[in-house]
Amino acid sequence: MGAGPDSARAAVAHHRRRRFDVRVVPHRRRSPFRMRDWRMRTKLATVLVIPSVAFLVLAGVQTHALVGQTTALGDFARQVGIGREITVLVHQLQQERDRAAGELSELRRSGAGADRDAAIAALKPLQAATDQALRELRRAAEPLADADASWRVAYSEALEAYQQVVYIRAAIPPAVLGSDTILSNYHRAVDALLSLLAEPSPGEDQPALSDAVLRYVQLARVKELSSRVRAQLYEAARAGRYGVEAQVVLSDLRAQQLTALGAFRVAATAAQVRRYDETSADPAFLAATRLEEQSLPSGAGPPAVLPAPQWWAASEQRQELLRGLEASVLDDAVRRADEVSAAQLRTTLLVIGVIVVVLLVALLISVLVGRSIARSMRLLRGQALRIAQIELPEALDRLRTVTGGVPTIEVPPAVVRSLDEIGELAEAFVAVHRSAVSVAVEQAATRRNVNAMFVNLARRSQVLVERQLELLDDLEREESDPDQLENLFKLDHLAARMRRNDDSLLVLAGTESTRRWNRPVGLGAVLLAASAEIEQYQRVRHDAVADLHIVGHAVGELVHVLAELLENATSFSRPDTVVVVTAGVEGDGAVVELADEGLGMSPAALAEANAVLATPPAADVATVERMGLFVVSHLAARLGLEVRLRAGASAGLVARIRLPGDLLAPAPSAAPDASAPARMLTSAVAAVAWAGAPSPDEMPVAGRRPDPAPRQARPVPVRAEDVLAPAAGPAAPAGGGWWSRQGPAPARETAPTPPAVPVTGGTNARGLPVRVPMAQLSAVTQPAPPQRPAARHDPDPEAVGGMLSRLYSGVRRAEAEETTEIFMPPGGVRTEGGQR
């Protein structure tokens, strides 16, 4: 035996369950310490940043060393360069000191007079030249304010020593101090400047630069010792004799001079030694040397005292020659320092440039690769989010609200076309999207079939309920026993509630109800009809209802909405309380409020209910548990109503229904034609039903039984329109009213005469009034005097419900006469306005 279609469908379903049976990993909090939880951008950045940082660290260390070395060589070059100003200042100090040594002897010998003034005047230009040299040194030293600490200390010591020279100048004209005291200040200043001249140090890795510094420092010491010898000889020449210790000092100075000269010749280059030899062979240099040799002690006699002007002139020329040689050696050192500093700067810049270029190239390549990956991931993420948040929900909405055949939904291709893993992942997303759409299409087809079954079952049930209501109507008319009649009324009422459940099934299936009229109906009649469709209609009180009319096509669904809300209000409140219904005008629409004194709702539950009312949910299993809320939400969305729940002033809830202006209709001005079908709700008949209604403060509770009345012989009405006939007013239209189940009544030539006393169905053996089928029992009162007209009350909700039931039964009977089957259209059952 071959497998049937059922077994094939079962196999397909089993395969689908196995295909989609995927274990879902539970959501957990992302941890920044788990590398697998990092975002893709973070991972790419980490892959790119860590090597770059490592490279930057190594390059930074190398660059820092190069920059430090370049900075040190630059400071060294500037310190060596400032040696020019230092040697100039030293030379001027030597000139001032040597001349001051001779002038002091003259000042002590002459006391006062022209010679004294000439001596003082000879020192003035030398002191001014020294001060000018110091100012030049200060100006040149300003860029070295951030030099190394040792150089700054030596510079400050040199300035302090020079300041002592400035102070000691004041002691030269009076000659009150000894020559050693005055000259020692000059010696300290010169020694401090020579120490500052020897301060520059290029480091241990630059021995050539260190030798260059050593050479001009040694030459400067040779020149300083030569200057001191000149000062001693000039002092003796001006005094005319040698002092006690003069020969000893001269011998010591000459020995130091030879030592310094030997050190210079050792450290100097061959060219520098040659330049020194050429300088020492100069006639002026030799003349000064020959004069100095005359001052040397000999065995023949004491040393000769040199003539002061001749010695000063010769020695000054020798000092100028040594100054020129010193400047040339210093220039060699400065040039060498500048060359090394410039070469180091070029090397540093080259290394930094290479590092920057390599880093930029690496970053460029990394950025290009990362951008390619990030772009693919961004496109994939965008497509995934677009599928999850836009395309798939829109497709599901289209399939959820489809009324005819299931449409074809196109799935867009993958946005990433690469052949790597990301491209494969994009194709996988598209495949998932396509599978989800196919499953949704299958669900839409299944849902359409289920909705069709719901509609078919609801229609069949409606036919049975209408037939049941017709049978109950016949039994009520023929029954005279009050107790049995009360039971029939209860059955009638239960059947009406069953009909409302059938309408709720139609709403659940997404189709429209057949309870439609093409004539406006009064809002009060709509509220009464809604009250008649609930179980505890006796507890509904219509407090204040505005004189408004509802368009015919919205009456049935509006009655359904109000009935569901009233059912909820009476079910969740105490039996001894009432539900107050008020209706009024608000703006261009109307507002109906239903207030109860029940249990109320928590704020969270109230917010959830209002959210459901604002956004109608999809039909599912959970919908059946709260069918009333679901039906109200969908009918309100269909009619454009605004339904909100809020807490009452003291207890309970208040349901507020706002009707838009397009649901309101103007009051009809004329009665409909007598040939109009019975299922039309005419505003003229509604006006007749509400003619002579009491004020809101006098309206009784709907459905309340009146007090027992004494028996009176009166005709028993058998038609609801006879009970609800107005006391006075315009003639009722031909045919039964919109509340009648009997269909059109025979045409009347004149309006019925209103009874003089309240109409009842007689009394039973117990003395209680007999209820007339579908009559307004609340209108029954104590018999009035024959001469006074009967008081008018509002229609009974149960009577109104019976009238509507008869109207629906006529509609259903007409449909049943045409066909006993509910045909399915070729395109499927149409819902949301598409049902015929």
C-alpha positions in Angstrom: 0.0 0.0 0.0 1.5 3.3 -1.0 1.8 6.2 1.4 -1.0 8.7 1.2 -0.9 12.5 1.2 -1.3 12.5 5.0 1.9 10.5 5.5 3.8 12.6 3.0 2.7 15.8 4.9 3.7 14.2 8.1 7.2 13.4 6.7 7.6 16.9 5.4 6.6 18.3 8.8 9.0 16.0 10.6 11.8 17.0 8.3 11.0 20.7 8.9 11.0 20.2 12.6 14.4 18.5 12.5 15.7 21.2 10.2 14.7 24.0 12.5 15.5 22.2 15.7 18.5 24.3 16.6 19.7 24.7 20.1 19.7 28.4 21.1 22.5 29.6 23.2 21.1 31.5 26.2 21.9 35.1 26.3 24.6 36.2 28.8 26.2 39.4 29.6 29.1 40.5 27.4 32.3 40.6 29.4 35.2 42.9 28.3 37.7 40.4 29.7 36.6 37.6 27.3 38.3 38.0 23.9 35.5 36.1 22.2 33.0 38.6 23.4 34.8 41.6 21.8 33.1 43.3 18.9 34.6 42.8 15.4 35.8 46.4 15.3 37.6 46.0 18.6 39.3 42.8 17.4 40.4 44.4 14.2 41.7 47.4 16.1 43.5 45.2 18.4 45.2 43.3 15.6 46.2 46.5 14.0 47.1 48.5 17.1 49.3 46.0 19.0 52.0 45.6 16.3 51.8 49.3 15.6 52.2 50.1 19.3 55.1 47.7 19.6 56.8 49.3 16.6 56.1 52.8 17.9 57.7 51.8 21.3 60.8 50.6 19.7 60.9 53.5 17.3 60.2 55.9 20.1 63.1 54.5 22.2 65.4 54.9 19.2 64.1 58.3 18.3 64.4 59.4 21.9 68.1 58.4 22.0 68.7 60.1 18.7 66.8 63.2 19.8 68.7 63.3 23.1 72.0 63.0 21.4 71.1 65.6 18.8 70.0 68.0 21.6 73.2 67.4 23.6 75.3 68.1 20.5 73.3 71.2 19.7 73.8 72.5 23.3 77.5 71.6 23.0 77.8 73.5 19.7 76.1 76.5 21.3 78.4 76.3 24.4 81.4 76.1 22.2 80.2 78.9 20.1 79.8 81.2 23.1 83.5 80.6 23.8 84.1 83.5 21.4 82.4 85.9 23.8 84.1 84.3 26.7 87.6 84.7 25.2 86.9 88.3 24.3 85.9 89.0 27.9 88.9 87.2 29.2 91.2 89.2 26.9 89.6 92.5 28.1 89.9 91.5 31.7 93.6 90.6 31.1 94.2 94.0 29.6 92.5 95.8 32.5 94.3 93.7 35.1 97.8 94.1 33.6 97.4 97.8 33.2 95.9 98.2 36.7 98.9 96.3 38.2 101.3 99.0 36.8 99.1 101.9 37.5 98.7 100.9 41.2 102.5 101.3 41.6 102.3 104.8 40.0 99.4 105.8 42.2 101.2 104.8 45.4 104.3 106.7 44.4 102.8 109.9 43.0 100.0 110.4 45.6 98.2 113.3 43.8 98.7 115.3 40.7 98.7 114.9 36.9 100.4 111.5 36.9 97.6 110.2 39.2 94.9 111.5 36.9 96.7 110.1 33.9 96.8 106.7 35.5 93.2 106.7 36.4 92.3 107.9 32.9 94.3 105.1 31.3 92.1 102.5 33.1 88.7 104.0 32.2 88.6 102.8 28.6 89.8 99.4 29.5 87.1 99.0 32.2 84.4 100.2 29.7 85.7 97.7 27.1 85.5 94.9 29.7 81.9 95.8 30.7 80.9 95.9 27.0 82.4 92.4 26.6 80.4 91.2 29.6 77.2 92.5 28.1 77.9 90.7 24.8 78.5 87.5 26.8 75.2 87.9 28.6 73.4 88.4 25.3 75.0 85.3 23.8 74.2 83.2 26.9 70.4 83.8 26.9 69.6 80.9 24.5 71.5 78.6 26.9 69.2 79.2 29.8 68.0 75.6 29.6 71.5 74.1 29.2 72.8 71.4 31.5 73.1 72.2 35.2 76.9 72.1 35.3 77.3 74.8 32.6 74.7 77.0 34.3 76.6 76.7 37.6 79.9 77.6 36.0 78.3 80.6 34.3 76.8 81.9 37.5 80.2 81.5 39.3 81.8 83.5 36.5 79.3 86.3 36.8 79.8 86.4 40.6 83.5 86.6 40.1 83.2 89.4 37.7 80.9 91.3 40.1 83.7 91.2 42.6 85.9 92.9 40.0 83.4 95.6 39.6 83.4 96.1 43.4 87.2 96.2 43.6 87.6 98.9 40.9 86.6 101.5 43.5 89.7 100.6 45.5 92.1 101.3 42.7 92.2 105.1 42.6 92.9 105.6 46.4 95.4 102.7 46.3 94.4 101.8 49.9 94.6 98.1 49.2 97.5 96.0 48.3 98.2 94.9 44.7 97.8 91.2 45.6 94.4 91.9 47.1 93.2 93.8 44.0 94.8 91.5 41.4 93.5 88.4 43.1 89.9 89.4 42.3 90.9 89.7 38.6 92.7 86.3 38.8 89.5 84.7 40.2 87.3 86.2 37.5 89.7 85.1 34.7 89.9 81.6 36.2 86.1 81.3 36.5 85.7 82.4 32.8 88.4 79.8 31.8 86.5 77.1 33.7 83.3 78.1 31.9 85.3 78.0 28.6 86.3 74.4 29.4 82.7 73.3 30.6 81.3 72.1 27.2 81.3 68.3 27.0 80.1 66.3 24.0 80.1 63.0 25.8 82.3 60.0 25.8 81.3 58.9 22.3 82.8 62.1 20.8 86.5 62.1 21.7 87.4 64.4 18.8 85.2 67.1 20.0 86.6 66.7 23.5 90.1 67.2 22.1 89.0 70.3 20.2 87.7 71.8 23.4 90.9 70.8 25.2 93.1 72.5 22.6 91.6 75.9 22.8 91.4 75.7 26.6 95.1 74.9 26.8 95.9 77.7 24.5 93.8 80.1 26.6 95.8 79.1 29.7 99.1 79.7 27.8 97.8 83.2 27.0 96.6 83.8 30.6 100.0 82.8 32.0 101.7 85.1 29.5 99.4 87.9 30.6 100.3 87.4 34.2 104.0 87.5 33.4 103.3 90.8 31.5 101.5 92.2 34.6 104.4 91.3 36.9 107.0 92.9 34.6 104.9 96.0 34.0 104.3 96.4 37.7 108.1 96.2 38.3 108.7 98.6 35.4 106.3 101.2 36.7 107.7 100.8 40.3 111.3 100.9 39.1 112.2 97.7 41.0 111.2 94.1 41.6 109.4 93.2 44.7 110.6 90.8 47.3 108.7 87.8 45.8 108.5 89.1 42.3 111.3 86.8 41.0 109.8 83.8 42.6 106.4 84.5 41.1 107.9 85.1 37.7 109.8 81.9 37.8 106.6 80.0 38.8 104.5 81.6 36.1 107.1 80.9 33.4 107.2 77.2 34.5 103.5 77.0 34.3 103.5 78.6 30.9 105.9 76.1 29.5 103.8 73.2 30.9 100.6 74.6 29.4 102.4 75.2 26.1 103.6 71.6 26.1 100.1 70.4 26.8 98.8 72.5 23.9 101.4 71.2 21.5 100.5 67.6 22.5 96.7 68.1 22.0 96.9 70.4 19.0 96.7 69.3 15.5 99.7 69.6 13.2 98.1 72.6 11.5 97.6 74.4 14.8 101.1 73.6 16.0 102.4 75.0 12.7 100.3 78.2 13.1 101.7 78.6 16.7 105.2 78.2 15.4 104.5 80.8 12.7 103.0 83.1 15.3 106.0 82.7 17.7 108.4 83.5 14.8 106.7 86.9 14.2 109.1 89.9 14.9 106.7 91.5 17.4 106.5 88.2 19.2 110.3 87.8 19.2 110.8 91.4 20.4 108.6 90.8 23.4 110.3 87.6 24.1 113.8 89.2 24.0 112.6 91.9 26.4 111.2 89.3 28.7 114.5 87.4 28.6 116.3 90.5 29.9 114.2 90.2 33.1 115.5 86.7 33.8 117.9 86.5 36.6 121.5 85.6 35.6 124.8 84.9 37.5 126.3 88.3 36.4 123.8 90.4 38.3 120.2 91.0 39.2 117.5 91.0 36.5 117.1 94.2 34.5 114.0 96.4 35.1 112.4 96.9 31.7 111.3 100.3 30.5 107.5 100.5 31.1 106.3 102.0 27.8 108.5 99.7 25.7 107.5 96.6 27.5 103.8 97.4 27.5 103.9 98.0 23.7 105.9 94.9 22.9 103.9 92.6 25.3 100.6 94.0 24.0 101.5 93.0 20.5 102.5 89.5 21.7 99.1 89.2 23.5 97.3 90.3 20.3 99.1 87.6 18.3 98.2 85.0 20.9 94.6 86.3 20.8 94.5 85.7 17.1 95.9 82.2 17.4 93.4 81.5 20.2 90.5 82.7 18.0 91.6 80.5 15.1 91.8 77.4 17.4 88.4 78.2 18.9 86.9 78.7 15.4 88.2 75.2 14.5 86.4 73.8 17.5 83.2 75.7 16.8 83.2 74.6 13.2 83.9 71.0 14.2 81.1 71.1 16.8 78.6 72.6 14.3 79.4 70.0 11.7 78.9 67.1 14.1 75.7 68.7 15.5 74.3 69.2 12.0 75.3 65.7 10.9 73.6 64.3 14.0 70.5 66.4 13.3 70.4 65.1 9.7 70.7 61.5 11.0 68.0 62.0 13.5 65.6 63.5 11.0 66.4 60.8 8.5 65.7 58.1 11.1 62.5 59.8 12.2 61.4 60.2 8.6 62.1 56.5 7.8 60.1 55.5 11.0 57.2 57.8 10.0 57.2 56.5 6.4 57.3 52.9 7.5 54.5 53.5 10.1 52.4 55.3 7.6 52.8 52.6 5.0 52.0 50.0 7.6 49.0 51.9 8.8 47.8 52.5 5.3 48.0 48.8 4.5 46.3 48.0 7.8 43.6 50.5 7.3 42.9 49.3 3.8 42.6 45.7 5.0 40.7 46.6 8.1 38.4 48.9 6.1 37.6 46.1 3.6 36.8 43.7 6.5 34.9 46.4 8.4 33.0 47.5 5.3 31.9 43.9 4.6 30.9 43.4 8.2 29.0 46.7 8.2 27.1 45.8 5.0 26.4 42.4 6.4 25.3 43.8 9.8 23.1 46.4 8.0 21.5 43.7 5.8 20.9 41.5 8.9 19.3 44.3 10.8 17.3 45.4 7.8 16.1 41.8 7.4 15.3 41.4 11.1 13.7 44.8 11.7 12.2 45.9 8.4 12.0 43.4 5.6 11.0 40.3 7.5 8.5 42.1 9.8 7.0 43.8 6.7 6.7 40.4 4.9 5.1 38.9 8.0 2.7 41.8 8.2 1.8 41.4 4.6 1.2 37.7 5.1 -0.7 38.3 8.3 -3.1 40.8 6.7 -3.5 39.1 3.4 -7.2 38.8 2.3 -6.9 36.9 -1.0 -4.2 34.6 -2.3 -0.8 34.5 -0.7 1.5 37.0 -2.5 4.9 36.3 -3.8 7.6 37.9 -1.7 11.0 38.5 -3.3 14.1 38.0 -1.1 16.9 40.4 -2.1 20.4 39.0 -2.8 23.3 39.3 -0.5 25.0 42.7 -0.3 28.5 41.2 0.1 29.7 39.5 -3.0 33.2 38.5 -1.9 34.3 34.9 -1.9 35.7 34.9 1.7 34.1 33.8 4.9 32.1 37.1 5.2 30.6 36.6 1.7 29.6 33.0 2.7 28.1 34.4 5.9 26.0 36.9 3.9 24.8 34.1 1.6 23.8 32.2 4.8 21.8 35.2 6.0 20.0 35.3 2.7 19.2 31.6 2.9 17.9 32.1 6.5 15.7 35.0 5.3 14.4 32.9 2.4 13.6 30.0 4.7 11.8 32.4 7.2 9.7 33.9 4.4 8.8 30.4 3.1 7.8 29.3 6.6 5.7 32.6 6.9 4.0 31.9 3.6 3.1 28.4 4.8 1.8 29.9 8.1 -0.2 32.5 6.2 -1.8 29.8 4.1 -2.6 27.8 7.2 -4.0 30.9 9.0 -6.1 31.7 6.0 -7.6 28.2 6.1 -8.1 28.4 9.9 -9.8 31.8 9.5 -12.1 30.4 6.8 -13.0 27.6 9.1 -13.7 30.1 11.9 -15.9 32.2 9.6 -17.8 29.1 8.3 -18.4 27.8 11.9 -19.4 31.3 13.1 -21.9 31.7 10.2 -23.4 28.3 10.8 -23.7 29.0 14.5 -25.3 32.4 13.8 -28.0 30.6 11.7 -28.7 28.2 14.5 -28.9 31.0 17.1 -31.2 33.0 14.9 -33.5 30.0 14.5 -33.3 29.5 18.3 -34.3 33.1 18.9 -37.2 32.8 16.5 -38.4 29.7 18.3 -38.1 31.5 21.7 -40.0 34.5 20.3 -42.9 32.2 19.4 -42.8 30.5 22.7 -42.8 33.9 24.6 -45.8 35.1 22.7 -47.8 32.0 23.5 -46.7 31.7 27.1 -48.8 33.2 29.9 -47.3 31.7 33.0 -45.0 34.4 34.5 -42.4 31.9 35.9 -42.2 30.0 32.6 -42.1 33.2 30.7 -39.2 34.4 32.9 -37.3 31.2 32.0 -37.9 31.8 28.4 -36.6 35.3 28.7 -33.4 33.9 30.3 -33.0 31.5 27.4 -33.6 34.3 24.9 -31.0 36.4 26.7 -28.4 33.5 26.6 -29.1 33.0 22.9 -28.4 36.7 22.3 -25.0 36.3 24.2 -24.2 33.3 22.1 -24.8 35.4 19.0 -22.3 38.0 20.4 -19.8 35.2 20.9 -20.3 34.2 17.2 -19.6 37.9 16.3 -16.4 37.7 18.4 -15.3 34.7 16.5 -15.8 36.6 13.3 -13.6 39.4 14.7 -11.0 36.7 15.7 -11.1 35.5 12.1 -10.5 39.0 10.8 -13.8 39.4 8.9 -16.6 41.9 9.3 -19.9 41.4 11.0 -23.2 41.3 9.1 -24.9 43.5 11.7 -25.1 46.6 9.4 -27.7 49.3 8.8 -27.8 52.0 6.2 -29.7 54.5 8.4 -28.5 56.5 11.4 -29.4 55.3 14.8 -29.6 57.3 18.0 -26.7 56.9 20.5 -29.2 56.2 23.3 -30.7 53.3 21.4 -27.2 52.0 20.7 -26.4 52.1 24.4 -29.6 50.3 25.3 -28.9 47.6 22.7 -25.4 47.1 24.2 -26.9 46.8 27.7 -29.4 44.2 26.4 -26.5 41.9 25.3 -24.9 41.5 28.7 -26.0 39.2 31.6 -26.4 41.7 34.3 -28.2 44.4 32.3 -30.3 45.4 35.4 -27.2 47.1 36.9 -26.6 49.5 34.0 -27.7 53.1 34.6 -27.8 55.6 31.7 -27.0 58.8 33.5 -26.6 61.4 30.8 -26.8 60.7 27.1 -26.5 63.4 24.5 -28.9 63.5 21.5 -26.5 62.1 18.9 -26.9 59.7 16.0 -24.5 57.1 14.8 -24.0 56.2 11.1 -25.7 53.0 10.2 -22.7 50.9 9.1 -21.0 51.4 12.5 -23.9 50.6 14.7 -23.5 46.8 15.0 -19.8 46.9 15.8 -20.2 49.8 18.2 -22.9 47.9 20.0 -20.4 45.0 20.2 -17.7 47.2 21.7 -20.0 48.7 24.3 -21.4 45.3 25.2 -17.9 43.9 25.8 -17.0 46.8 28.0 -20.2 46.6 29.9 -19.8 42.9 30.4 -16.3 43.5 31.8 -17.6 46.3 34.1 -20.5 44.2 35.6 -18.4 41.0 35.9 -15.6 42.6 38.0 -17.8 44.7 40.3 -20.1 43.8 43.3 -23.6 42.8 42.4 -25.1 45.6 44.5 -23.4 48.3 42.5 -24.3 49.9 39.2 -22.4 50.8 36.1 -23.0 54.4 35.1 -23.1 55.2 31.4 -22.6 58.8 30.3 -22.3 60.2 26.7 -21.6 63.7 25.6 -20.1 65.8 22.8 -16.3 66.5 22.8 -14.9 68.6 20.0 -16.1 67.3 16.6 -16.8 63.8 18.1 -18.5 62.2 21.1 -17.3 60.6 24.3 -18.9 57.6 26.1 -17.8 56.8 29.6 -18.6 53.5 31.5 -17.8 53.8 35.2 -18.0 50.9 37.6 -17.1 50.4 41.3 -15.3 47.1 40.9 -11.9 45.8 41.9 -9.9 48.0 39.6 -6.5 47.1 38.1 -2.9 47.6 39.1 -1.0 50.3 37.3 1.1 47.7 35.4 -2.0 45.8 34.3 -3.8 49.0 33.4 -0.8 50.1 31.2 -0.7 46.7 29.6 -4.4 46.7 28.8 -4.2 50.2 27.3 -1.3 49.1 25.2 -3.4 46.3 23.8 -6.3 48.7 23.2 -4.0 51.1 21.4 -2.2 48.4 19.2 -4.4 45.5 18.3 -2.5 42.2 18.8 -2.4 39.3 16.5 -4.8 36.4 17.1 -3.2 33.5 19.0 -4.0 31.1 21.7 -3.5 33.7 24.4 -6.2 35.8 22.7 -8.9 33.4 23.7 -8.2 34.0 27.4 -8.9 37.7 27.0 -11.3 37.6 24.1 -13.2 40.8 25.1 -10.0 42.9 25.2 -9.0 41.5 21.8 -12.4 42.2 20.2 -12.6 45.7 21.6 -9.1 46.5 20.4 -9.7 45.3 16.8 -13.2 46.8 16.5 -11.9 50.1 17.9 -9.1 50.1 15.3 -11.6 49.2 12.6 -14.0 52.0 13.5 -11.3 54.6 14.5 -12.4 54.7 18.1 -10.0 55.7 20.9 -10.6 53.4 23.9 -8.7 54.0 27.2 -9.1 52.6 30.7 -8.3 54.6 33.8 -8.7 54.2 37.5 -12.0 55.6 38.9 -12.2 58.5 41.4 -12.8 56.2 44.4 -12.7 52.6 43.1 -13.2 50.6 40.0 -12.4 51.6 36.4 -13.6 54.1 33.9 -13.7 53.0 30.2 -13.6 56.1 28.0 -14.6 55.6 24.3 -14.1 58.6 22.0 -16.1 58.5 18.8 -14.6 60.4 15.8 -16.7 62.9 14.0 -17.0 60.7 10.9 -19.1 58.2 12.9 -21.7 60.8 13.8 -24.7 61.6 11.6 -27.2 64.4 11.6 -30.6 63.7 13.0 -33.0 62.4 10.3 -35.6 64.8 9.2 -38.2 62.4 7.8 -39.4 58.8 8.3 -38.3 56.1 5.9 -40.5 54.7 3.2 -42.9 52.0 4.3 -41.4 49.6 1.9 -38.0 49.7 3.5 -36.8 46.3 4.7 -37.1 45.4 8.3 -33.3 45.2 8.9 -32.9 49.0 8.4 -32.5 51.0 11.6 -34.4 54.2 10.9 -33.7 57.4 12.8 -37.4 58.3 12.7 -38.3 55.2 14.6 -35.4 55.8 17.0 -36.8 59.2 17.6 -40.2 57.8 18.3 -38.7 55.3 20.8 -37.0 58.2 22.6 -39.9 60.6 22.4 -40.9 61.8 25.8 -37.9 60.2 27.6 -37.3 61.4 31.1 -34.4 63.6 32.2 -31.0 62.0 33.0 -31.7 62.4 36.7 -35.1 60.6 36.5 -33.9 57.6 34.3 -34.4 54.3 36.2 -32.0 51.4 36.3 -32.4 49.4 33.1 -34.4 46.2 33.4 -35.5 46.8 37.0 -38.9 45.2 37.9 -41.5 47.7 39.2 -43.4 47.3 42.4 -46.4 44.9 42.3 -49.6 46.6 41.0 -53.2 45.6 41.7 -55.1 43.6 39.1 -57.0 45.6 36.5 -58.8 44.5 33.5 -56.8 45.7 30.6 -55.9 44.4 27.2 -52.7 42.3 27.1 -50.4 43.7 24.4 -48.6 41.1 22.4 -46.3 43.4 20.3 -43.3 45.2 21.7 -44.0 48.2 19.5 -47.4 48.5 21.2 -45.7 48.7 24.5 -43.1 51.2 23.3 -45.6 53.3 21.4 -45.2 57.0 22.2 -47.9 58.8 24.2 -48.2 61.4 21.5 -46.2 62.4 18.5 -45.9 61.7 14.8 -47.2 58.5 13.3 -44.8 55.6 13.3 -43.6 54.4 10.0 -45.3 51.5 8.2 -43.8 48.2 9.3 -42.4 47.1 12.6 -39.9 49.2 14.4 -36.2 48.5 14.2 -36.6 46.6 17.5 -39.2 44.2 16.2 -38.6 40.6 15.3 -41.9 40.4 13.5 -40.9 42.2 10.4 -43.0 44.9 8.8 -46.4 45.4 10.5 -49.6 46.4 8.7 -49.7 50.0 7.7 -51.7 52.2 10.0 -53.7 55.2 8.9 -53.4 57.0 12.3 -51.0 56.8 15.3 -52.2 54.5 18.1 -53.9 56.2 21.0 -51.6 56.1 24.0 -53.0 54.3 27.0 -54.2 56.3 29.9 -52.4 54.1 32.4 -49.1 52.2 32.3 -49.5 49.1 30.1 -48.8 45.7 31.6 -49.6 42.1 30.6 -52.0 41.7 33.4 -51.4 40.1 36.7 -51.0 36.6 37.8 -52.6 34.8 40.8 -49.9 36.2 43.1 -50.8 39.7 42.1 -47.6 40.4 40.2 -47.7 42.0 36.7 -47.2 39.7 33.8 -44.3 40.7 31.5 -45.1 41.3 27.9 -42.6 39.7 25.5 -39.9 42.2 24.6 -41.7 45.0 26.4 -40.0 47.6 28.5 -40.8 46.4 32.0 -39.2 49.5 33.7 -41.9 51.5 32.0 -44.6 49.7 34.0 -45.6 51.8 37.0 -48.6 52.0 39.3 -51.9 52.7 37.5 -52.4 56.3 36.9 -55.8 58.1 37.1 -57.8 57.8 34.0 -57.8 61.5 33.4 -53.9 61.8 33.4 -51.6 60.4 30.6 -49.2 57.7 31.6 -45.6 58.6 32.5 -43.0 57.8 29.8 -39.8 55.9 30.5 -36.9 54.8 28.4 -37.1 51.5 26.6 -36.1 48.3 28.2 -32.6 47.1 27.1 -34.0 43.5 27.0 -36.7 44.6 24.7 -34.3 46.4 22.5 -32.1 43.3 22.4 -35.1 41.3 21.4 -35.9 43.7 18.6 -32.4 43.6 17.3 -32.6 39.8 17.5 -35.7 39.7 15.3 -33.9 42.0 12.9 -30.9 39.7 12.7 -33.1 36.7 12.3 -34.8 38.3 9.3 -31.4 38.9 7.8 -30.2 35.4 8.4 -33.5 33.9 7.2 -33.1 35.8 4.0 -29.6 34.5 3.6 -30.7 31.0 4.4 -33.4 31.1 1.7 -30.9 32.0 -0.9 -28.4 29.2 0.0 -27.8 26.7 2.7 -24.0 26.6 2.0 -21.3 29.3 2.7 -19.4 29.4 -0.6 -15.7 30.1 -0.5 -14.6 32.6 -3.1 -11.9 31.4 -5.5 -9.3 33.7 -4.0 -10.0 32.6 -0.5 -12.0 34.1 2.3 -11.7 37.9 2.4 -11.3 39.5 5.8 -11.2 43.0 7.1 -13.9 44.5 4.9 -13.7 41.8 2.2 -16.5 39.5 3.5 -19.7 39.5 1.7 
